[in-house]
């Protein structure tokens, strides 16, 4: 395996091209839709894209990302970009922390400091981690995948190899969305080295009403939430799992289209009362979108849905995980299963329902996220 230092350096012409494309967007004819009932409100998106074209400064955010040590490794024939931030604490626990879709390593920028150096962030130094934050192959600065077969199990095997090459014999895995599936698979493909798996997306069989004769109000609510997601919010999933290259043409060609595709999920999966800017700033959203745009990975990221669906490696089809598992349940997450529901698929040793936050927990509620990760691994150190 070849591991080399990596620095983000988007060419100037790519930034010029982005701004020109945004200013030339052909907007659909529609009406005001402040509740986003039909999808992204067009006026909201026009305002956001105008800011992206005229005021957003990618170079600033590029510089912030480059303050974290970054590397690229070639594993199993593909590139894997990753942040590797080592703690100053000698007894820190290595932790591989993986994002999902439509996220990126940008999600973790608020939690890296507190997790790696708790002493400097009013925390207990005994809670320190060495962090490895990969860009999933096909996502972000890992670049597009160039062959079929990169499902979540194969990604997990690549990350297990990466952790070995970095010299970590004993490590934890953490993830949400696809990162959760990858963390679970890590517990299966490398159980002798994975000490625990922490999930902030807890996938279970969608049939609690058939499993428990005494279903609780909380479980009824979780089922209703899943039902709404399947009926109104899972269209992106069906398209990306069946025709990723088709939708990818639009996503890789139109920055406004890509922004709409991603911002729809930031709105739908975060914890707010109708204004996504209650959860994220414009720059936070646009930095994530910009990573997909500048790396041209919207299509290859979409293909992970196809690969996982056709290989049966999606989270709720993975065999039961026996590695100690921590479950953080955020109220605006897609799946909010009860503990007994989660215990059917995981060896749950830590379970907590948080009072705020959603799908992008590390980005939206970093303090709650950090506290929960620390609490889980504190029991395993």
PAFIMI-129987 format. One line per field, with one value per residue (C-alpha): x, y, z; residue number from 1; residue in three letters. Coordinates in pm, whole numbers. Example, Ala and Ser with C-alpha at 12.3 -4.5 7.8 and 13.67 -1.06 7.14 Angstrom:
% PAFIMI-129987
px <- c(1230|1367)
py <- c(-450|-106)
pz <- c(780|714)
k <- c(1|2)
r <- c(ALA|SER)
END
This chain:
% PAFIMI-129987
px <- c(0|125|28|111|41|-249|-339|-666|-596|-893|-776|-874|-1046|-1281|-1398|-1448|-1643|-1864|-1959|-2034|-2257|-2446|-2511|-2636|-2880|-3210|-3458|-3786|-4120|-4291|-4445|-4349|-4335|-4202|-4298|-4091|-4391|-4284|-3913|-3664|-3829|-3703|-3665|-3463|-3238|-3199|-3089|-2846|-2696|-2664|-2463|-2257|-2176|-2102|-2008|-1904|-1526|-1412|-1048|-1120|-1284|-1016|-759|-953|-971|-599|-524|-601|-337|-457|-335|-425|-369|-415|-609|-756|-707|-873|-776|-882|-845|-844|-781|-547|-533|-329|-400|-130|-255|-46|-338|-576|-797|-779|-1118|-1213|-1507|-1690|-1943|-2237|-2439|-2477|-2209|-1830|-1536|-1647|-1909|-1637|-1451|-1628|-1564|-1204|-1053|-1267|-1225|-849|-751|-1015|-768|-772|-1154|-1248|-1269|-1107|-779|-866|-1139|-892|-894|-660|-896|-898|-1174|-1185|-1365|-1558|-1418|-1617|-1681|-1501|-1125|-1099|-1219|-1458|-1447|-1344|-1490|-1803|-1820|-1743|-2017|-2010|-1846|-1561|-1517|-1499|-1233|-1030|-1057|-954|-643|-582|-600|-354|-112|-138|-27|-354|-412|-707|-953|-1313|-1546|-1804|-2048|-2381|-2573|-2337|-2072|-2291|-2311|-1934|-1874|-2101|-1918|-1587|-1718|-1776|-1463|-1219|-1377|-1044|-932|-1256|-1329|-1664|-1896|-2075|-2370|-2564|-2783|-2929|-3085|-3320|-3579|-3875|-4129|-4148|-4528|-4477|-4198|-4344|-4703|-4690|-4561|-4503|-4603|-4237|-4211|-4535|-4387|-4065|-4264|-4468|-4147|-4007|-4338|-4327|-3967|-4051|-4360|-4225|-3851|-3686|-3715|-3346|-3261|-3468|-3309|-2951|-2997|-3125|-3006|-2712|-2538|-2854|-2915|-2541|-2528|-2747|-2572|-2223|-2325|-2542|-2420|-2770|-2912|-2650|-2721|-3095|-3036|-2821|-2987|-3321|-3171|-3013|-3360|-3548|-3306|-3209|-3380|-3547|-3888|-3890|-3563|-3259|-3038|-3142|-2924|-2648|-2501|-2500|-2126|-2153|-2403|-2218|-1881|-2025|-2190|-1868|-1671|-1900|-1887|-1513|-1427|-1692|-1809|-2186|-2226|-1980|-2125|-2472|-2338|-2282|-2661|-2662|-2373|-2517|-2868|-2746|-2501|-2732|-2485|-2722|-2735|-3057|-2951|-2611|-2594|-2637|-2333|-2181|-1912|-2018|-2237|-2338|-2657|-2714|-3076|-3129|-3492|-3471|-3290|-3467|-3466|-3529|-3567|-3623|-3349|-3517|-3571|-3200|-3097|-3237|-2955|-2676|-2500|-2617|-2413|-2486|-2811|-2908|-3193|-3075|-3307|-3185|-3017|-3059|-2884|-2570|-2518|-2147|-2212|-2541|-2498|-2123|-2130|-2397|-2218|-1882|-2033|-2208|-1903|-1693|-1950|-1969|-1596|-1533|-1699|-1467|-1126)
py <- c(0|347|627|982|1325|1507|1874|2005|2244|2312|2479|2842|2763|2521|2799|3035|2763|2697|3063|3091|2782|2908|3245|3071|2838|2791|2792|2598|2776|2717|2897|2973|2657|2757|2421|2237|2012|1965|1949|2232|2573|2736|3083|2944|2764|3068|3277|3007|2962|3337|3345|3047|3229|3575|3560|3210|3180|2823|2914|2997|2660|2480|2638|2525|2168|2175|2246|1877|1621|1447|1152|936|562|319|20|-263|-65|259|581|639|992|1031|1272|1133|1338|1188|1280|1420|1177|856|629|758|498|484|549|526|762|740|976|888|1043|1332|1400|1418|1456|1820|1691|1609|1939|2054|1734|1654|1889|1777|1408|1412|1665|1675|1837|2149|2147|2123|1744|1447|1351|987|1023|1098|937|911|985|841|1001|851|979|673|545|724|1024|1355|1360|983|1057|856|477|333|-19|-195|-374|-105|-193|-124|-456|-395|-42|-185|-435|-150|53|-249|-275|99|75|-215|-19|277|44|25|-324|-225|39|155|227|503|603|735|668|465|518|315|26|43|51|-254|-441|-352|-532|-838|-835|-736|-844|-936|-573|-371|-306|-140|11|341|428|750|588|269|61|-221|-440|-214|-449|-382|-419|-782|-845|-703|-779|-496|-218|106|463|546|247|348|693|547|330|630|823|538|518|888|852|560|734|1086|1101|796|882|974|630|444|643|611|238|170|444|626|705|859|1107|1157|1338|1614|1621|1645|1907|2149|2290|2424|2077|1917|2176|2105|1728|1763|2056|1872|1616|1873|2025|1697|1521|1795|1919|2257|2423|2493|2682|2469|2762|2692|2382|2484|2801|2866|2810|2478|2346|2485|2350|2000|2055|2207|1895|1688|1950|2009|1637|1538|1251|1296|1004|767|847|764|430|312|280|55|-157|-205|-282|-539|-708|-713|-519|-246|-204|-384|-692|-725|-1022|-946|-767|-922|-656|-421|-153|197|352|729|807|1163|1280|1402|1091|870|566|607|248|153|-28|-367|-313|-230|-528|-763|-664|-541|-630|-305|-207|166|330|694|903|1258|1558|1741|1671|1466|1276|1493|1481|1566|1874|1984|1905|1849|1874|1605|1389|1417|1341|1031|891|951|783|470|416|505|172|-18|135)
pz <- c(0|-89|152|49|200|36|10|-131|-416|-645|-969|-1012|-1342|-1164|-932|-1228|-1411|-1107|-1078|-1448|-1441|-1137|-1301|-1617|-1437|-1617|-1328|-1337|-1357|-1023|-726|-368|-157|187|337|70|1|-362|-282|-252|-250|-571|-424|-133|-378|-604|-307|-191|-537|-579|-257|-381|-704|-565|-197|-92|-57|-128|-70|293|356|157|388|696|564|492|859|917|820|504|305|9|-7|-294|-162|-368|-688|-580|-403|-43|89|468|748|1012|1329|1610|1969|2197|2462|2475|2562|2294|2125|1744|1584|1217|1163|830|671|447|163|98|355|348|584|617|865|1117|1127|1446|1643|1549|1809|2106|2020|1962|2228|2502|2742|2523|2503|2871|2855|3024|2852|2917|2649|2368|2022|1727|1437|1088|878|528|223|106|-227|-495|-268|-233|-246|-285|-637|-854|-850|-1185|-1170|-1040|-706|-450|-201|173|263|20|157|510|404|251|573|782|564|607|986|977|763|1000|1280|1474|1615|1831|1717|1720|1429|1409|1138|1022|699|472|738|974|725|679|1056|1100|825|993|1300|1079|860|1137|1470|1628|1606|1633|2000|1947|1687|1749|1525|1481|1216|1362|1086|1183|1011|923|1081|1454|1441|1337|1586|1908|2010|2266|2044|2234|2139|2069|1836|1664|1612|1471|1231|1119|1057|848|662|575|459|230|88|46|106|-49|-419|-436|-300|-559|-843|-720|-652|-1005|-1245|-1082|-1409|-1552|-1271|-1244|-1578|-1436|-1098|-1244|-1502|-1302|-970|-898|-960|-735|-466|-485|-465|-151|27|12|251|481|513|555|790|1035|1349|1286|1262|891|843|762|862|1221|1191|947|804|432|424|605|352|52|161|161|-179|-313|-223|-447|-722|-736|-711|-970|-751|-754|-996|-830|-486|-620|-745|-388|-363|-671|-547|-196|-324|-575|-338|-36|179|300|678|772|569|735|977|1348|1490|1802|1854|2138|1983|2086|1949|1946|1852|1727|1697|1336|1210|955|1186|1560|1687|2049|2236|2215|1844|1798|2010|1748|1514|1743|2067|2227|2531|2509|2399|2431|2293|2238|2266|1953|1622|1311|1033|1019|1394|1408|1193|1350|1722|1769|2149|2183|1929|2107|2448|2316|2139|2449|2675|2463|2429|2791|2875|2641|2717)
k <- c(1|2|3|4|5|6|7|8|9|10|11|12|13|14|15|16|17|18|19|20|21|22|23|24|25|26|27|28|29|30|31|32|33|34|35|36|37|38|39|40|41|42|43|44|45|46|47|48|49|50|51|52|53|54|55|56|57|58|59|60|61|62|63|64|65|66|67|68|69|70|71|72|73|74|75|76|77|78|79|80|81|82|83|84|85|86|87|88|89|90|91|92|93|94|95|96|97|98|99|100|101|102|103|104|105|106|107|108|109|110|111|112|113|114|115|116|117|118|119|120|121|122|123|124|125|126|127|128|129|130|131|132|133|134|135|136|137|138|139|140|141|142|143|144|145|146|147|148|149|150|151|152|153|154|155|156|157|158|159|160|161|162|163|164|165|166|167|168|169|170|171|172|173|174|175|176|177|178|179|180|181|182|183|184|185|186|187|188|189|190|191|192|193|194|195|196|197|198|199|200|201|202|203|204|205|206|207|208|209|210|211|212|213|214|215|216|217|218|219|220|221|222|223|224|225|226|227|228|229|230|231|232|233|234|235|236|237|238|239|240|241|242|243|244|245|246|247|248|249|250|251|252|253|254|255|256|257|258|259|260|261|262|263|264|265|266|267|268|269|270|271|272|273|274|275|276|277|278|279|280|281|282|283|284|285|286|287|288|289|290|291|292|293|294|295|296|297|298|299|300|301|302|303|304|305|306|307|308|309|310|311|312|313|314|315|316|317|318|319|320|321|322|323|324|325|326|327|328|329|330|331|332|333|334|335|336|337|338|339|340|341|342|343|344|345|346|347|348|349|350|351|352|353|354|355|356|357|358|359|360|361|362|363|364|365|366|367|368|369|370|371|372|373|374|375|376|377|378|379|380|381)
r <- c(UNK|UNK|UNK|UNK|UNK|UNK|UNK|UNK|UNK|UNK|UNK|UNK|UNK|UNK|UNK|UNK|UNK|UNK|UNK|UNK|UNK|UNK|UNK|UNK|UNK|UNK|UNK|UNK|UNK|UNK|UNK|UNK|UNK|UNK|UNK|UNK|UNK|UNK|UNK|UNK|UNK|UNK|UNK|UNK|UNK|UNK|UNK|UNK|UNK|UNK|UNK|UNK|UNK|UNK|UNK|UNK|UNK|UNK|UNK|UNK|UNK|UNK|UNK|UNK|UNK|UNK|UNK|UNK|UNK|UNK|UNK|UNK|UNK|UNK|UNK|UNK|UNK|UNK|UNK|UNK|UNK|UNK|UNK|UNK|UNK|UNK|UNK|UNK|UNK|UNK|UNK|UNK|UNK|UNK|UNK|UNK|UNK|UNK|UNK|UNK|UNK|UNK|UNK|UNK|UNK|UNK|UNK|UNK|UNK|UNK|UNK|UNK|UNK|UNK|UNK|UNK|UNK|UNK|UNK|UNK|UNK|UNK|UNK|UNK|UNK|UNK|UNK|UNK|UNK|UNK|UNK|UNK|UNK|UNK|UNK|UNK|UNK|UNK|UNK|UNK|UNK|UNK|UNK|UNK|UNK|UNK|UNK|UNK|UNK|UNK|UNK|UNK|UNK|UNK|UNK|UNK|UNK|UNK|UNK|UNK|UNK|UNK|UNK|UNK|UNK|UNK|UNK|UNK|UNK|UNK|UNK|UNK|UNK|UNK|UNK|UNK|UNK|UNK|UNK|UNK|UNK|UNK|UNK|UNK|UNK|UNK|UNK|UNK|UNK|UNK|UNK|UNK|UNK|UNK|UNK|UNK|UNK|UNK|UNK|UNK|UNK|UNK|UNK|UNK|UNK|UNK|UNK|UNK|UNK|UNK|UNK|UNK|UNK|UNK|UNK|UNK|UNK|UNK|UNK|UNK|UNK|UNK|UNK|UNK|UNK|UNK|UNK|UNK|UNK|UNK|UNK|UNK|UNK|UNK|UNK|UNK|UNK|UNK|UNK|UNK|UNK|UNK|UNK|UNK|UNK|UNK|UNK|UNK|UNK|UNK|UNK|UNK|UNK|UNK|UNK|UNK|UNK|UNK|UNK|UNK|UNK|UNK|UNK|UNK|UNK|UNK|UNK|UNK|UNK|UNK|UNK|UNK|UNK|UNK|UNK|UNK|UNK|UNK|UNK|UNK|UNK|UNK|UNK|UNK|UNK|UNK|UNK|UNK|UNK|UNK|UNK|UNK|UNK|UNK|UNK|UNK|UNK|UNK|UNK|UNK|UNK|UNK|UNK|UNK|UNK|UNK|UNK|UNK|UNK|UNK|UNK|UNK|UNK|UNK|UNK|UNK|UNK|UNK|UNK|UNK|UNK|UNK|UNK|UNK|UNK|UNK|UNK|UNK|UNK|UNK|UNK|UNK|UNK|UNK|UNK|UNK|UNK|UNK|UNK|UNK|UNK|UNK|UNK|UNK|UNK|UNK|UNK|UNK|UNK|UNK|UNK|UNK|UNK|UNK|UNK|UNK|UNK|UNK|UNK|UNK|UNK|UNK|UNK|UNK|UNK|UNK|UNK|UNK|UNK|UNK|UNK|UNK|UNK|UNK|UNK|UNK|UNK|UNK|UNK|UNK|UNK)
END
